[in-house]
């Protein structure tokens, strides 16, 4: 049994596939899609729904190709703030047959926790930071489940809209962002120095941030992705005004050009608040946590069952195409089949004598039946008739 989860986020749509009995994911895929670019006011436009449906169909086909049995489609903050979210759900279901599971902020944070709670065994404790497009989650990985989970209603896209004028944030803009974050962390009850020694960064944007860090510091990763605190601080400063900062991002994470600088500011602000000494980057996030929960039976979401799909016409055609061409009607006499291959017109009536078929090939003009011949036959054989 194979399970899959498709996650609709604010800046992409991603897929993870895994076996029923656990273990590492078998397959991953991601497509960039920033839904906020397709908003008409606070509603997703018709074009936005079309792009979203196309992306879901693409991921559904990938699932089909790797033999997925049960597929779950989830959406987090990307569609929570969209006024016509129900209409979006209906459109996706109508075009793909896949039901959409809306995930609230607390559940989103809990999925992050489930996917990464193994880091909570680190000495000194660990906190997780997942910076999304429209929300940010901070989780106590050393705690007991849902306690210590925080989902804040700001993310990369909302920070950019509120504070950043150009492509990359400058130092003055970053300082305003830090003041904003300080208030948000305090409001959410995020602890100060001494609570955790490790910060775990999760999510696609933080993975892109690590790729930039590795390029900047010439780090060659083997195993766990770890960032040195002092080097990370220097990278953050470079992203706020260093020469060639845009090229640095474009070389390794071009689809996150607008996000990496802001992610660095947010991550550095949390590391400083917590006084953490170690920064680890995880490749597991919300969809991996959701996958674990449905696979274990802890969650029961709506899903798409591939075993109930009708036979695909395209696959049937492909299987016949791989074989020699065969007549569609059984019991056809060889002479009729031969005439059909030569392009001669054949009457629908069965049991024609071989002599009649031979006559159509031009040896002797014979009517296929009594009376006036079919009009199409007259037109096709006009020249032959004149010669006769």
Secondary structure, DSSP 8 states (H G I E B T S, - for coil): -EEEEEEE-SSEEEEEEEETT-SS-SEEEEEE--GGGGEETTEE-HHHHHHHHHHHHHHHHHHHHTT-SEEEEEE-HHHHT-TTHHHHHHHHHHHH---EEE--HHHHHHHHHHHHGGGGGSTT-EEEEEE-SS-EEEEETTS-TTTTEEEES--HHHHHHHH-SSSS--HHHHHHHHHHHHHHHHHHT---TTS-SEEEEESHHHHHHHHHHHHHHT----SSEEEEHHHHHHHHHHHTT-TTHHHHHHHH-GGGTTTHHHHHHHHHHHHHHHT-SEEEE-S--HHHHHHHHHHHTS-----EEGGG----HHHHHHHHHTS----SSTT--HHHHHHHHTT----S-S---HHHHHHHTTSS---SSSSS--HHHHHHTHHHHHH-
